[in-house]
Amino acid sequence: MDIEQLRQFDAVAAYGTISAAADELRMPQPTLSRSIKRLEDELGHPLLRREGRHVEINETGRIALEYIRPILRDERLMREALDRIAAAANALRIGTVAPAPLWHLTALIVERFPGIMLSSETITQREIERLLMNGVIDLAISTSELRFPAFRTCRLMAEDLFVAVPPDHPFAAKPSVTLAELDGETFLLYSEIGFWRDFCNRYMPHSHFILQEDREVFRQLVATTTTPFFVTNAPYQRMDTIDANHVAVPISDDAAKAVYYLVARTDAGGGTQEVFDWVSRQTARESGAADGTAARV
C-alpha cells in the first residue's frame, strides 16, 4: 500500500461516496474504485459495504481509519517541516506536469545559480493555479500559458512524442502514425512521466501498458525489448540514444505535441523573479536559434 491509497480511502470516508471522493480528488471514479479494492486486497479485509452503486464504511473500515488518519496527519506534518527547512535553505520549489521540461529548467537554473537548491514535485495541470496562489510552489511548468494578471508566463520548451518499434514492425516503414493506429497495441511504459501517463490512457484506451517504476530497469528493458515504447525529442531524452534495434516513428496528432510554459506569481519574491527573468531570456535565445533568427543588439 502507499500513502495515496490511504488518502483516497480517507476521502471516501469523508465524502460518503466514491463518486464524491473521486470528484474531490479529481480522478476517474473507476480508477478510485480499483485503488480502494487493491487496498482491501493488500490488507486482506473488506473496508466498504457495497450494495449496488452505494458504498458504506464497514466496521473494519472504521478501525482502519483510526490508524490511517494519524498516518496522514504525520505525513502532512513531515512535509510542512521539510518545507520549512527547504525555505530556510534557499530552496526553490517547482511543480511540473512532466519530467523532461523539469530537467531542462534545472540545467538552465544551475548554469546561472549554482548555489540554489531545487525542490520539485510532479503535479497535475489542474493543481498549478492553486499551488502557485497558495505559495506551495514558487514556479510551475505548465502546458498552458495561464494568461492571468496574477501570473507571469514564458515559453520554456516543446516536446513531441514518438513511438519506438523494432525495424521489422509494421509501423517502422511509415513516415508517421496516428494515435488511433496505436490504440490497441501493447507498450512498455515508464510510470513517472507526469501528464503523459493520463495522455496514454485517454488517447489509447484499448492499449495495454506494461508499467515500470524503476528508471534504470526501464532503460535496460528498452535496450532489448521488441515491445514498442515511447520516446521524445526533448533535451536529455534525445532520440539518437535509440540503438539500431529500434526505429523512432513520429506521432502525427497535435495532442502528441506538447509546449511547456514556466509560470510564476507576479508578486513572487526577488529570488524567484530573478530566476524567472533569467530563464525567460535564455529560452527566448534558444527559440530564436531554433528558428534560425538572431537578436539585434
C-alpha positions as CSV (number, residue, x, y, z in Angstrom):
1,M,0.0,0.0,0.0
2,D,1.1,3.6,-0.4
3,I,0.2,7.0,1.1
4,E,-2.1,7.9,-1.8
5,Q,-4.3,4.8,-1.3
6,L,-4.7,5.8,2.4
7,R,-5.5,9.4,1.4
8,Q,-8.1,8.1,-1.1
9,F,-9.8,5.9,1.4
10,D,-9.9,8.7,3.9
11,A,-11.6,10.8,1.2
12,V,-14.2,8.2,0.6
13,A,-15.0,8.1,4.3
14,A,-15.1,11.9,4.5
15,Y,-17.3,12.5,1.5
16,G,-19.5,9.4,1.8
17,T,-19.4,8.1,-1.7
18,I,-16.8,7.0,-4.2
19,S,-18.2,9.5,-6.8
20,A,-17.9,12.5,-4.5
21,A,-14.4,11.4,-3.3
22,A,-13.4,11.0,-7.0
23,D,-14.6,14.5,-7.8
24,E,-12.7,16.0,-4.9
25,L,-9.5,14.0,-5.8
26,R,-10.0,14.9,-9.4
27,M,-9.6,11.3,-10.6
28,P,-11.9,9.0,-12.6
29,Q,-14.3,7.1,-10.4
30,P,-13.3,3.6,-11.8
31,T,-9.7,4.4,-11.0
32,L,-10.5,5.3,-7.4
33,S,-12.7,2.1,-7.1
34,R,-9.8,-0.1,-8.3
35,S,-7.4,1.7,-5.9
36,I,-9.7,1.1,-2.9
37,K,-10.1,-2.6,-4.0
38,R,-6.3,-3.0,-4.1
39,L,-6.0,-1.6,-0.6
40,E,-8.6,-4.0,0.6
41,D,-6.8,-6.9,-1.1
42,E,-3.5,-5.8,0.5
43,L,-5.0,-5.5,3.9
44,G,-6.9,-8.8,3.5
45,H,-10.2,-7.3,4.7
46,P,-13.1,-5.5,3.0
47,L,-13.3,-1.9,4.1
48,L,-16.6,-1.0,2.4
49,R,-20.1,-2.5,2.4
50,R,-21.2,-2.4,-1.2
51,E,-24.9,-2.5,-2.2
52,G,-25.2,-1.8,-5.9
53,R,-23.7,1.6,-6.5
54,H,-24.0,2.5,-2.8
55,V,-21.0,2.1,-0.5
56,E,-20.6,2.5,3.2
57,I,-17.7,2.2,5.5
58,N,-18.0,-1.0,7.5
59,E,-16.7,-1.8,11.0
60,T,-13.3,-2.9,9.6
61,G,-13.0,0.3,7.6
62,R,-13.7,2.4,10.7
63,I,-11.0,0.6,12.6
64,A,-8.6,1.1,9.7
65,L,-9.4,4.8,9.7
66,E,-8.3,5.1,13.3
67,Y,-4.8,4.1,12.1
68,I,-4.9,5.8,8.7
69,R,-5.7,9.3,9.8
70,P,-2.7,9.6,12.3
71,I,-0.5,8.4,9.4
72,L,-1.9,11.1,7.1
73,R,-1.5,13.7,9.8
74,D,2.1,12.8,10.4
75,E,2.8,12.8,6.7
76,R,1.4,16.3,6.4
77,L,3.4,17.5,9.4
78,M,6.5,15.9,8.0
79,R,6.0,17.7,4.7
80,E,5.4,21.0,6.4
81,A,8.6,20.6,8.5
82,L,10.6,19.7,5.4
83,D,9.1,22.7,3.5
84,R,10.2,25.0,6.3
85,I,13.8,23.5,6.2
86,A,13.8,23.9,2.4
87,A,12.7,27.5,2.6
88,A,15.3,28.3,5.2
89,A,17.9,26.7,2.9
90,N,17.1,29.0,0.0
91,A,15.3,26.3,-2.0
92,L,13.2,27.0,-5.0
93,R,10.0,24.9,-5.1
94,I,9.0,23.8,-8.5
95,G,5.8,21.9,-9.6
96,T,5.9,20.3,-13.1
97,V,3.4,18.4,-15.3
98,A,6.2,16.3,-16.9
99,P,9.8,15.3,-16.2
100,A,11.6,16.5,-19.4
101,P,10.9,20.2,-19.0
102,L,12.0,20.0,-15.4
103,W,15.3,18.6,-16.5
104,H,15.7,21.4,-19.0
105,L,14.7,24.0,-16.4
106,T,17.1,22.6,-13.8
107,A,20.0,22.8,-16.3
108,L,19.2,26.5,-17.0
109,I,19.0,27.4,-13.3
110,V,22.1,25.5,-12.3
111,E,24.0,27.3,-15.1
112,R,23.3,30.7,-13.6
113,F,22.5,30.0,-9.9
114,P,24.8,27.1,-8.9
115,G,24.2,27.7,-5.2
116,I,20.4,27.4,-5.3
117,M,18.6,24.3,-4.0
118,L,15.7,22.9,-6.0
119,S,12.8,21.0,-4.6
120,S,10.4,19.6,-7.2
121,E,7.2,17.5,-7.5
122,T,5.1,16.3,-10.3
123,I,1.6,17.9,-10.2
124,T,-1.4,17.9,-12.5
125,Q,-2.3,20.8,-14.7
126,R,-5.4,21.5,-12.5
127,E,-3.2,21.9,-9.4
128,I,-0.9,24.6,-10.9
129,E,-3.0,27.6,-10.2
130,R,-4.0,26.5,-6.7
131,L,-0.4,25.6,-5.6
132,L,1.0,28.8,-7.0
133,M,-1.6,31.0,-5.5
134,N,-1.3,29.3,-2.1
135,G,2.5,29.7,-2.2
136,V,3.1,25.9,-2.0
137,I,5.4,26.2,-5.1
138,D,7.4,29.1,-6.4
139,L,7.5,28.1,-10.1
140,A,5.3,25.8,-12.2
141,I,5.8,24.1,-15.5
142,S,2.5,24.1,-17.3
143,T,1.1,23.0,-20.7
144,S,-1.0,26.2,-20.7
145,E,0.2,29.8,-20.8
146,L,-2.1,30.8,-18.0
147,R,-2.5,34.4,-19.1
148,F,-3.9,35.8,-15.8
149,P,-2.9,39.1,-14.1
150,A,-1.6,37.1,-11.1
151,F,0.9,35.1,-13.2
152,R,4.0,35.7,-15.3
153,T,4.4,33.2,-18.1
154,C,7.2,32.4,-20.6
155,R,7.6,29.6,-23.1
156,L,10.1,27.0,-21.8
157,M,10.3,24.3,-24.5
158,A,8.4,21.9,-26.7
159,E,8.3,18.1,-26.7
160,D,7.0,15.8,-29.5
161,L,6.1,12.2,-28.8
162,F,7.4,9.3,-31.0
163,V,6.8,5.6,-30.8
164,A,9.9,3.3,-30.9
165,V,9.5,0.0,-32.6
166,P,11.7,-2.8,-34.0
167,P,12.8,-2.4,-37.7
168,D,10.5,-5.3,-38.7
169,H,7.4,-3.8,-37.1
170,P,4.6,-2.7,-39.5
171,F,4.9,0.9,-38.2
172,A,8.7,1.1,-38.8
173,A,8.3,1.8,-42.5
174,K,5.6,4.5,-42.0
175,P,6.6,8.2,-42.1
176,S,4.2,8.8,-39.1
177,V,1.5,7.1,-37.2
178,T,-1.7,8.3,-35.5
179,L,-2.9,7.7,-32.0
180,A,-5.9,5.8,-33.5
181,E,-3.4,3.4,-35.2
182,L,-1.5,2.9,-31.9
183,D,-4.6,2.3,-29.9
184,G,-4.8,-1.4,-29.1
185,E,-1.0,-2.1,-29.1
186,T,1.0,-3.2,-26.1
187,F,3.6,-0.8,-24.8
188,L,6.4,-0.8,-22.3
189,L,5.9,2.4,-20.3
190,Y,7.9,4.2,-17.6
191,S,5.4,5.2,-14.9
192,E,6.9,8.6,-13.8
193,I,6.1,10.6,-16.9
194,G,3.6,13.1,-15.5
195,F,0.7,14.1,-17.7
196,W,1.8,11.8,-20.5
197,R,0.6,8.9,-18.3
198,D,-3.0,10.2,-18.4
199,F,-2.5,11.0,-22.1
200,C,-1.8,7.3,-22.9
201,N,-5.0,6.2,-21.1
202,R,-7.1,8.9,-22.8
203,Y,-5.9,8.5,-26.4
204,M,-5.1,4.8,-26.3
205,P,-7.9,3.3,-24.1
206,H,-7.6,-0.1,-25.8
207,S,-3.9,-0.4,-25.4
208,H,-2.1,-2.4,-22.7
209,F,0.7,-0.7,-20.8
210,I,3.5,-2.7,-19.1
211,L,4.5,-0.2,-16.4
212,Q,8.0,0.0,-15.0
213,E,8.6,2.2,-12.0
214,D,12.4,1.9,-11.8
215,R,14.1,4.3,-14.4
216,E,17.3,2.2,-14.7
217,V,15.4,-1.0,-15.1
218,F,13.2,0.6,-17.8
219,R,16.3,1.7,-19.7
220,Q,17.7,-1.8,-19.6
221,L,14.5,-3.3,-20.8
222,V,14.1,-0.9,-23.8
223,A,17.6,-1.8,-25.0
224,T,16.5,-5.4,-25.7
225,T,12.7,-5.4,-25.9
226,T,10.6,-5.9,-29.1
227,T,7.7,-4.3,-27.3
228,P,7.0,-0.7,-28.6
229,F,7.7,2.2,-26.2
230,F,7.7,5.9,-26.4
231,V,10.5,8.5,-26.8
232,T,10.5,12.2,-27.3
233,N,12.8,14.8,-28.9
234,A,13.1,16.7,-25.6
235,P,16.5,17.6,-24.2
236,Y,18.1,14.8,-22.1
237,Q,15.9,12.3,-23.9
238,R,17.3,12.6,-27.4
239,M,16.1,10.0,-30.0
240,D,19.7,9.4,-31.1
241,T,20.1,7.3,-28.0
242,I,17.9,4.7,-29.6
243,D,20.0,1.8,-30.9
244,A,19.8,0.0,-34.3
245,N,17.2,-2.3,-32.8
246,H,14.6,0.4,-32.9
247,V,13.1,3.0,-35.2
248,A,11.5,6.2,-33.8
249,V,8.3,7.0,-35.7
250,P,6.6,10.4,-35.3
251,I,3.1,10.5,-33.9
252,S,1.2,13.0,-36.2
253,D,-1.6,14.0,-33.9
254,D,-1.4,17.5,-32.4
255,A,-2.2,16.0,-29.0
256,A,1.2,14.3,-29.1
257,K,3.0,17.6,-29.4
258,A,3.4,19.5,-26.0
259,V,4.5,23.0,-25.4
260,Y,5.6,23.8,-21.9
261,Y,5.5,27.2,-20.1
262,L,7.2,28.4,-17.0
263,V,4.8,30.2,-14.6
264,A,5.4,32.4,-11.6
265,R,3.4,34.7,-9.5
266,T,3.7,38.4,-10.3
267,D,4.3,39.2,-6.7
268,A,6.8,36.4,-6.1
269,G,9.9,37.1,-4.1
270,G,13.0,38.6,-5.6
271,G,14.9,35.3,-6.0
272,T,12.0,33.7,-7.9
273,Q,11.7,36.7,-10.1
274,E,15.4,36.7,-10.9
275,V,15.3,33.0,-11.8
276,F,12.2,33.6,-14.0
277,D,13.8,36.5,-15.8
278,W,17.0,34.5,-16.5
279,V,15.1,31.5,-17.8
280,S,12.9,33.8,-19.9
281,R,15.9,35.4,-21.6
282,Q,17.7,32.1,-22.2
283,T,14.6,30.3,-23.7
284,A,14.0,33.3,-25.9
285,R,17.5,33.0,-27.3
286,E,17.0,29.2,-27.7
287,S,13.8,29.8,-29.6
288,G,15.5,32.3,-31.8
289,A,18.3,30.0,-32.6
290,A,15.9,27.2,-33.4
291,D,14.0,29.4,-35.8
292,G,17.2,30.5,-37.5
293,T,16.9,34.1,-36.3
294,A,19.3,36.2,-34.3
295,A,18.6,39.0,-31.9
296,R,19.8,42.5,-32.9
297,V,21.9,44.4,-30.4
